[in-house]
Each structure stands twice: as C-alpha cells, then as structure tokens.
Amino acid sequence: MTRDLTGILDAVLAGIVVLDRDGRLELANTAAARMLEVSPASAHGRQVETLLGPAHALTRVAREVLASGRSATENECPVERRFEPDLAVDISGAPLFDAAGQLDGAVVFLRDATLQRDLQRLVVDREHLSAFGHIAAGVAHEVKNPLGGIRGAAEILGSRAADAKTADTAELIVREVDRIATLLDDLMVFARGDAVQRTPTNIHRVLDEVLELVAHEALGREIAVEREFDPSIPEVLLDRDRITQVFLNLIRNAVQAMDGHGTLTIRTRMRLDRRMTGHAGDAGPTLRVEIHDSGPGIPSELLGQLATPFFTTRSDGTGLGLAVSRHWIAAHDGLLQLTSPEDGGACAQVDLPLRTAS
C-alpha cells in the first residue's frame, strides 16, 4: 500500500521544511506553516531570506547546511510571530544529496521548545522566591522587634517635647518607622508562603475593574486603553484578590512608564496547543494576558533584573511590586515575562494554566 507523503508529513508534530540547493522552499508541512505563520502554497518557490528574513534562525541554519554540506543546529531560538505568542524553537538542518552524491538541498526540522523553556523558568522562579523567602523571614524577625521599641520611644519623646522642632523630629521618626514596618510586611509575603484560594474568576471583569481604578488616578486619566479580549475564555480558577493585586501592579507600572500619556493595550488569548501544569498536576491549555504600553521600552540590560526584589528604576519605588507579582503568579503555577518589543514600548506577559471548575 502506498501512502501519500504529504499526508504523512502533515501528521508529524514537528515542523519540516524542505529547500532546494538554492534555498528555495519546496515543501513545508502543517506544523512548520503554523510555527512560521506562512502559507505553504504562497511560500512555494520563494527564497528563504525573502520568506523569513536573513536574520531568522531557520534561514541561518539552512544557509549553513547548504554552504557546508553538513548538519547544523540552533536550540531555543526565539521565533517572533504576528498572530500568536512567540515561540522558542529547536532548529536542526541536514543536507540532501542527489543520486550522484551532489548537494541537492536541505531539510530543516523545527521542534517547539517553548514548554520546556517555560518549565525551566518556572523552576528557577520558584527557587529564587524560596531563597528570598528565607532571607525575608530572617530580616523581618531581626528588625521588627527593635522597630517597635524605636517607635514607642519616639512617641514618648513627642509627647514630652518642649519645642516644635523636637516634636517634628519625633513625628518624623514615627513616620519612617511605620514606612519600614510596611516594607517588612511586604517582605513577609515571600516568607509566609500563603496559599492561594482559587475560585471561578472572570479574568476580563478583573481587568476591567483594575483599569477603572487606575483611570481615576492622576497618571491614568490621559491614557488611551485598547482592549483585545478573547470572548471564548471561560471563568478560570484563580485567587481573585491576588490576581487583582498582580494586574494592578503591572498596569500601574505601564501607566507610570508612559508618564501619563500614551496607549495601553490589554490583550487576552487562550492557547489550546500550549499546555501548562496546574495545581492538581494535570496539564491544560494556557491563558495569556499581555499588558503592552507605548512608553520608552526597557533597556535589554535591565530586562532580567526588573522582577528582582528591591531592584527599581524609580526614585520613589521600593522594588517589590514586580517581585510580589511574580510571587503570586508563580503561586498560580504561572509565569511572568517582561519584554521590550521591536515596535516600541514594553510588554508584561502573564501565562496561567487555564483551569476551570468543571
């Protein structure tokens, strides 16, 4: 029995691209077309540079294979896409030879490595947060008791002050002690390991409520908001209070980055082909929320540091907002990623397991 080769290749989950000796596309299976967002029919016969661009990882691998006649590989290559979330793809290419042994083309394989990358990031996030939790608990224990004594002494000093300057100084001490105590309370979020209380939650209602709250703040009044919500997303099992805190932090950061003027785009989408492990240990579809601002963007050297506790680029910031957000997202078995897209601005991407009550 002879089977149709195209049908067999389309059934393969990995992407397969076949190029001729000049780098023109001869074949792309369904998985490759999805990953690269190309139409096999319209792409047929086109040079790989024209189709994907000279800097694309697949172009680099293909050209290396065609130039050397040997296999080539690049792992976890970022593949930017217009209509779907970006991928991390393992790309490997091998030469094709004709009957005379002459180089006749190349076959390139694409394997979606996004899940593996995201799981590695989740493990790293949890390890970092656990280590910081131990440090936070020690700091809070050593500092909080002496703070109570300092505050009490300042109150006594203020009550017995014989002049206005002494009274003002005592009041300043009390205010600063209270500020430090509030900071310590924020730190204890990492130390206590509070469990999230999941209930069916309408993610769009949460986002609308946060946007309405921010719109009444001074910096938020001149911001244009664009909502691109996926109406097919059902109610998701989330801790409503914690998730509200997360998106309030992220949206406020975006508004502050734009200094009160610009466009804030909130986008939701559901990925049936991108699975994450939920709190029950089962893998399910992914809910992604993107918060994209039109501000100046994030310098590449800062991208990996912004969610680190106490790291901040604002003179009046504590550096805990993003760290707390990352903590609660990790508690939901999710991921927070910060990017600075080429088209400008910054984007906070929140991926959560799409778990429902049913």
LOVEXKE-322166 format. One record per residue (C-alpha): residue in three letters; x, y, z. Coordinates in steps of 0.1 Angstrom, whole numbers. Each point is the difference from the previous one (the first is absolute). Layout:
! residues N
+------+-------+-------+-------+
: type :     X :     Y :     Z :
+------+-------+-------+-------+
:  ALA :     X :     Y :     Z :
...
+------+-------+-------+-------+
! end
This chain:
! residues 358
+------+-------+-------+-------+
: type :     X :     Y :     Z :
+------+-------+-------+-------+
:  MET :     0 :     0 :     0 :
:  THR :    14 :    34 :   -10 :
:  ARG :    -7 :    29 :    23 :
:  ASP :    -1 :    37 :    -9 :
:  LEU :    33 :    16 :    12 :
:  THR :   -16 :    34 :     6 :
:  GLY :   -27 :   -15 :    22 :
:  ILE :    27 :   -18 :    20 :
:  LEU :    21 :    31 :     5 :
:  ASP :   -31 :    20 :    10 :
:  ALA :    -7 :   -25 :    27 :
:  VAL :    35 :     6 :    16 :
:  LEU :    -1 :    23 :    30 :
:  ALA :    35 :    14 :    -8 :
:  GLY :     4 :    26 :   -28 :
:  ILE :    16 :   -12 :   -32 :
:  VAL :    13 :    24 :   -27 :
:  VAL :    17 :   -12 :   -32 :
:  LEU :    21 :    24 :   -20 :
:  ASP :    17 :    -4 :   -34 :
:  ARG :    37 :     6 :    -5 :
:  ASP :    -6 :    37 :    -6 :
:  GLY :   -19 :     4 :    33 :
:  ARG :   -35 :     1 :   -16 :
:  LEU :   -28 :   -16 :    19 :
:  GLU :   -13 :   -32 :   -15 :
:  LEU :   -22 :   -13 :    29 :
:  ALA :   -12 :    10 :    34 :
:  ASN :   -22 :   -23 :    21 :
:  THR :   -30 :    12 :    21 :
:  ALA :    20 :     4 :    32 :
:  ALA :    28 :    21 :   -17 :
:  ALA :   -26 :    22 :   -16 :
:  ARG :   -16 :     6 :    34 :
:  MET :    32 :     7 :    17 :
:  LEU :    13 :    24 :   -27 :
:  GLU :   -34 :    15 :    -8 :
:  VAL :     4 :    -6 :   -38 :
:  SER :   -23 :   -15 :   -26 :
:  PRO :    18 :   -30 :   -17 :
:  ALA :   -17 :     8 :   -33 :
:  SER :    10 :    36 :    -1 :
:  ALA :    35 :    -7 :    14 :
:  HIS :     8 :   -27 :   -25 :
:  GLY :    30 :     9 :   -22 :
:  ARG :    10 :    31 :    21 :
:  GLN :    35 :     5 :    13 :
:  VAL :     2 :    -6 :    38 :
:  GLU :    14 :    35 :     5 :
:  THR :   -29 :    16 :   -18 :
:  LEU :   -25 :   -21 :    19 :
:  LEU :    14 :     3 :    35 :
:  GLY :    27 :    26 :    -1 :
:  PRO :    38 :    -5 :     1 :
:  ALA :     2 :     2 :    38 :
:  HIS :   -25 :   -28 :     6 :
:  ALA :    14 :   -30 :    18 :
:  LEU :   -14 :   -24 :   -26 :
:  THR :    17 :    21 :   -28 :
:  ARG :    33 :    -2 :    19 :
:  VAL :    -2 :   -37 :     5 :
:  ALA :   -11 :    -7 :   -36 :
:  ARG :    28 :    22 :   -15 :
:  GLU :    26 :   -17 :    22 :
:  VAL :   -11 :   -34 :   -12 :
:  LEU :    -1 :    10 :   -36 :
:  ALA :    34 :    17 :     2 :
:  SER :    18 :   -28 :    19 :
:  GLY :   -19 :   -32 :   -10 :
:  ARG :    -1 :    -9 :    37 :
:  SER :   -27 :     0 :    27 :
:  ALA :    -5 :    31 :    21 :
:  THR :   -21 :     7 :    32 :
:  GLU :   -12 :    29 :    20 :
:  ASN :   -19 :    -5 :    33 :
:  GLU :   -28 :    20 :    16 :
:  CYS :     0 :    26 :   -28 :
:  PRO :   -26 :    28 :     6 :
:  VAL :   -25 :     1 :   -29 :
:  GLU :   -20 :    32 :    -1 :
:  ARG :   -35 :    -4 :   -13 :
:  ARG :   -27 :    24 :   -10 :
:  PHE :   -32 :   -18 :     9 :
:  GLU :    11 :   -23 :    29 :
:  PRO :    23 :     2 :    30 :
:  ASP :    37 :    -4 :    -9 :
:  LEU :    16 :   -34 :     1 :
:  ALA :    33 :   -15 :    11 :
:  VAL :     9 :   -25 :   -27 :
:  ASP :    28 :   -25 :    -3 :
:  ILE :    11 :     0 :   -36 :
:  SER :    22 :   -26 :   -17 :
:  GLY :     9 :    -3 :   -37 :
:  ALA :    15 :   -28 :   -21 :
:  PRO :    12 :    -1 :   -36 :
:  LEU :   -17 :   -19 :   -28 :
:  PHE :    20 :   -16 :   -28 :
:  ASP :   -10 :   -11 :   -34 :
:  ALA :     8 :   -35 :   -16 :
:  ALA :    34 :    13 :   -10 :
:  GLY :     9 :    10 :    35 :
:  GLN :    -2 :    37 :    -7 :
:  LEU :   -16 :    24 :    25 :
:  ASP :   -36 :     5 :   -12 :
:  GLY :   -17 :    18 :    28 :
:  ALA :    -7 :     0 :    38 :
:  VAL :   -27 :   -12 :    23 :
:  VAL :    -6 :    20 :    32 :
:  PHE :   -18 :   -13 :    31 :
:  LEU :   -17 :    23 :    25 :
:  ARG :   -10 :   -12 :    35 :
:  ASP :   -20 :    22 :    23 :
:  ALA :    21 :     4 :    32 :
:  THR :   -22 :    27 :    16 :
:  LEU :   -15 :   -23 :    26 :
:  GLN :    35 :   -13 :    10 :
:  ARG :    12 :    36 :     2 :
:  ASP :   -30 :    12 :    20 :
:  LEU :     3 :   -29 :    25 :
:  GLN :    37 :     8 :     5 :
:  ARG :    -9 :    36 :     7 :
:  LEU :   -27 :   -11 :    24 :
:  VAL :    24 :   -21 :    20 :
:  VAL :    26 :    28 :     1 :
:  ASP :   -27 :    25 :    12 :
:  ARG :   -11 :   -23 :    28 :
:  GLU :    36 :    -6 :    11 :
:  HIS :     7 :    37 :     1 :
:  LEU :   -32 :     8 :    18 :
:  SER :     6 :   -28 :    26 :
:  ALA :    35 :    13 :     7 :
:  PHE :   -11 :    36 :     3 :
:  GLY :   -28 :   -12 :    23 :
:  HIS :    25 :   -14 :    25 :
:  ILE :    20 :    32 :    -1 :
:  ALA :   -31 :    21 :     4 :
:  ALA :   -11 :   -20 :    31 :
:  GLY :    34 :     5 :    16 :
:  VAL :     1 :    38 :    -7 :
:  ALA :   -36 :     5 :    12 :
:  HIS :     7 :   -19 :    32 :
:  GLU :    32 :    20 :     8 :
:  VAL :   -14 :    34 :    -9 :
:  LYS :   -37 :     1 :    10 :
:  ASN :     5 :    -4 :    38 :
:  PRO :    25 :    29 :     3 :
:  LEU :   -22 :    21 :   -22 :
:  GLY :   -28 :    -3 :    25 :
:  GLY :    23 :    14 :    27 :
:  ILE :    12 :    28 :   -21 :
:  ARG :   -36 :    10 :    -9 :
:  GLY :   -10 :    -1 :    37 :
:  ALA :    30 :    22 :    10 :
:  ALA :    -8 :    25 :   -28 :
:  GLU :   -36 :     3 :    12 :
:  ILE :    11 :     6 :    36 :
:  LEU :    25 :    26 :   -13 :
:  GLY :   -27 :    17 :   -19 :
:  SER :   -24 :     1 :    29 :
:  ARG :    26 :    16 :    22 :
:  ALA :    15 :    24 :   -26 :
:  ALA :     6 :    35 :    13 :
:  ASP :     3 :    16 :   -35 :
:  ALA :   -14 :    -4 :   -35 :
:  LYS :    32 :   -12 :   -15 :
:  THR :     3 :   -30 :    24 :
:  ALA :   -37 :    -8 :    -5 :
:  ASP :     5 :     0 :   -38 :
:  THR :    31 :   -22 :     3 :
:  ALA :   -19 :   -25 :    21 :
:  GLU :   -28 :    -1 :   -26 :
:  LEU :    25 :    -5 :   -28 :
:  ILE :    14 :   -30 :    19 :
:  VAL :   -34 :   -15 :     4 :
:  ARG :    -8 :     4 :   -37 :
:  GLU :    32 :   -16 :   -11 :
:  VAL :    -4 :   -29 :    24 :
:  ASP :   -35 :    -6 :   -14 :
:  ARG :    14 :     1 :   -35 :
:  ILE :    26 :   -26 :     8 :
:  ALA :   -27 :   -21 :    18 :
:  THR :   -21 :     1 :   -32 :
:  LEU :    30 :   -11 :   -21 :
:  LEU :     6 :   -29 :    24 :
:  ASP :   -37 :   -10 :    -3 :
:  ASP :     5 :    -1 :   -38 :
:  LEU :    31 :   -21 :     5 :
:  MET :   -20 :   -25 :    20 :
:  VAL :   -20 :    -9 :   -31 :
:  PHE :    31 :   -19 :   -11 :
:  ALA :     6 :   -16 :    34 :
:  ARG :   -35 :   -11 :    10 :
:  GLY :    -7 :   -21 :   -31 :
:  ASP :   -37 :     8 :     2 :
:  ALA :   -21 :   -24 :   -21 :
:  VAL :   -22 :    14 :   -28 :
:  GLN :   -38 :    -4 :     4 :
:  ARG :   -12 :    -9 :   -35 :
:  THR :   -36 :     7 :   -10 :
:  PRO :   -16 :     4 :   -35 :
:  THR :    11 :    34 :   -12 :
:  ASN :    -9 :    20 :   -31 :
:  ILE :    34 :    14 :   -10 :
:  HIS :   -15 :    27 :   -22 :
:  ARG :   -20 :    13 :    29 :
:  VAL :    31 :     2 :    21 :
:  LEU :    19 :    19 :   -27 :
:  ASP :   -29 :    24 :    -5 :
:  GLU :    -2 :     7 :    37 :
:  VAL :    38 :     7 :     2 :
:  LEU :    -2 :    22 :   -30 :
:  GLU :   -29 :    20 :    15 :
:  LEU :    20 :     4 :    32 :
:  VAL :    31 :    12 :   -18 :
:  ALA :   -20 :    24 :   -22 :
:  HIS :    -9 :    20 :    31 :
:  GLU :    36 :     5 :    10 :
:  ALA :    19 :    31 :   -11 :
:  LEU :    23 :   -17 :   -26 :
:  GLY :   -27 :   -22 :   -14 :
:  ARG :   -25 :    27 :   -11 :
:  GLU :    17 :     7 :   -33 :
:  ILE :     7 :   -36 :   -10 :
:  ALA :   -18 :   -15 :   -30 :
:  VAL :    -9 :   -36 :     7 :
:  GLU :    -5 :   -27 :   -27 :
:  ARG :   -16 :   -33 :    11 :
:  GLU :     6 :   -30 :   -22 :
:  PHE :   -18 :   -27 :    21 :
:  ASP :    -7 :   -35 :   -12 :
:  PRO :   -37 :    -6 :     7 :
:  SER :     4 :   -37 :     0 :
:  ILE :    20 :    -1 :    33 :
:  PRO :   -21 :   -16 :    27 :
:  GLU :     2 :     7 :    37 :
:  VAL :    34 :   -11 :    13 :
:  LEU :     9 :   -14 :    35 :
:  LEU :    20 :    29 :    15 :
:  ASP :     5 :    18 :    33 :
:  ARG :   -20 :    31 :   -10 :
:  ASP :    16 :    23 :    26 :
:  ARG :    36 :   -10 :    -8 :
:  ILE :    -5 :     1 :   -38 :
:  THR :   -16 :    35 :     4 :
:  GLN :    31 :    11 :    19 :
:  VAL :    22 :   -14 :   -28 :
:  PHE :   -17 :    18 :   -28 :
:  LEU :    -3 :    32 :    20 :
:  ASN :    38 :     0 :     5 :
:  LEU :     6 :    -8 :   -37 :
:  ILE :   -24 :    26 :   -14 :
:  ARG :    12 :    27 :    24 :
:  ASN :    36 :    -7 :   -11 :
:  ALA :   -11 :     3 :   -37 :
:  VAL :   -18 :    33 :     7 :
:  GLN :    30 :    14 :    19 :
:  ALA :    23 :   -10 :   -28 :
:  MET :   -21 :    21 :   -24 :
:  ASP :     1 :    29 :    24 :
:  GLY :   -38 :     4 :    -3 :
:  HIS :    -1 :     3 :   -38 :
:  GLY :    -3 :   -28 :   -26 :
:  THR :   -19 :   -32 :    -8 :
:  LEU :    -4 :   -30 :    22 :
:  THR :   -10 :   -32 :   -18 :
:  ILE :   -14 :   -29 :    21 :
:  ARG :    -2 :   -33 :   -20 :
:  THR :   -13 :   -34 :    12 :
:  ARG :     2 :   -33 :   -19 :
:  MET :    -5 :   -36 :     6 :
:  ARG :    25 :   -26 :   -14 :
:  LEU :   -13 :   -35 :    -4 :
:  ASP :    33 :   -12 :   -14 :
:  ARG :    22 :    15 :    28 :
:  ARG :    -4 :   -20 :    32 :
:  MET :    10 :     9 :    35 :
:  THR :    -1 :   -21 :    32 :
:  GLY :   -27 :    11 :    24 :
:  HIS :    -2 :    -3 :    38 :
:  ALA :   -15 :   -35 :    -3 :
:  GLY :    29 :   -12 :   -20 :
:  ASP :   -19 :    -4 :   -33 :
:  ALA :    10 :    19 :   -31 :
:  GLY :   -25 :    22 :   -17 :
:  PRO :    -4 :    29 :   -24 :
:  THR :    17 :    34 :     7 :
:  LEU :   -16 :    34 :     7 :
:  ARG :    22 :    29 :   -10 :
:  VAL :    -5 :    36 :    10 :
:  GLU :    22 :    26 :   -17 :
:  ILE :     4 :    36 :    13 :
:  HIS :    17 :    21 :   -27 :
:  ASP :     8 :    36 :     6 :
:  SER :    12 :    26 :   -26 :
:  GLY :    28 :    13 :    23 :
:  PRO :    37 :     2 :    -6 :
:  GLY :     5 :   -38 :     5 :
:  ILE :    24 :   -19 :    22 :
:  PRO :    38 :     0 :    -6 :
:  SER :    12 :   -35 :    -8 :
:  GLU :    24 :     0 :    29 :
:  LEU :   -28 :     6 :    25 :
:  LEU :   -25 :   -26 :   -13 :
:  GLY :    13 :   -28 :    22 :
:  GLN :     1 :    22 :    32 :
:  LEU :   -33 :    17 :     1 :
:  ALA :   -18 :   -27 :    20 :
:  THR :    28 :    -3 :    25 :
:  PRO :    -9 :    11 :    35 :
:  PHE :    11 :    36 :     8 :
:  PHE :    11 :     7 :   -36 :
:  THR :   -17 :    31 :   -13 :
:  THR :     6 :    27 :   -26 :
:  ARG :   -22 :    25 :    18 :
:  SER :    13 :    23 :    27 :
:  ASP :   -32 :    -5 :    21 :
:  GLY :    -4 :   -37 :    -6 :
:  THR :     7 :   -28 :    25 :
:  GLY :     8 :   -26 :   -27 :
:  LEU :   -25 :   -25 :    14 :
:  GLY :   -30 :     5 :   -23 :
:  LEU :    12 :   -23 :   -28 :
:  ALA :    15 :   -24 :    24 :
:  VAL :   -33 :    -4 :    19 :
:  SER :   -18 :    -4 :   -34 :
:  ARG :    24 :   -27 :   -10 :
:  HIS :    -5 :   -17 :    33 :
:  TRP :   -38 :    -2 :    -3 :
:  ILE :     2 :   -11 :   -37 :
:  ALA :    24 :   -28 :    10 :
:  ALA :   -24 :   -10 :    28 :
:  HIS :   -26 :    -5 :   -28 :
:  ASP :    25 :   -22 :   -19 :
:  GLY :     4 :    28 :   -26 :
:  LEU :    28 :    21 :   -15 :
:  LEU :     7 :    37 :    -2 :
:  GLN :    22 :    12 :   -29 :
:  LEU :    10 :    36 :    -8 :
:  THR :    10 :     8 :   -36 :
:  SER :     8 :    31 :   -19 :
:  PRO :   -15 :    -5 :   -35 :
:  GLU :    17 :    13 :   -31 :
:  ASP :   -30 :    22 :    -8 :
:  GLY :     5 :    19 :    32 :
:  GLY :   -12 :     1 :    35 :
:  ALA :     1 :   -28 :    26 :
:  CYS :   -21 :   -31 :     4 :
:  ALA :    -8 :   -20 :    31 :
:  GLN :   -12 :   -35 :    -9 :
:  VAL :   -18 :   -21 :    26 :
:  ASP :    -5 :   -37 :    -8 :
:  LEU :   -24 :   -20 :    23 :
:  PRO :   -13 :   -35 :    -2 :
:  LEU :   -35 :     2 :   -13 :
:  ARG :   -17 :   -21 :    26 :
:  THR :   -38 :     1 :     4 :
:  ALA :   -24 :   -12 :    27 :
:  SER :   -16 :   -26 :   -24 :
+------+-------+-------+-------+
! end
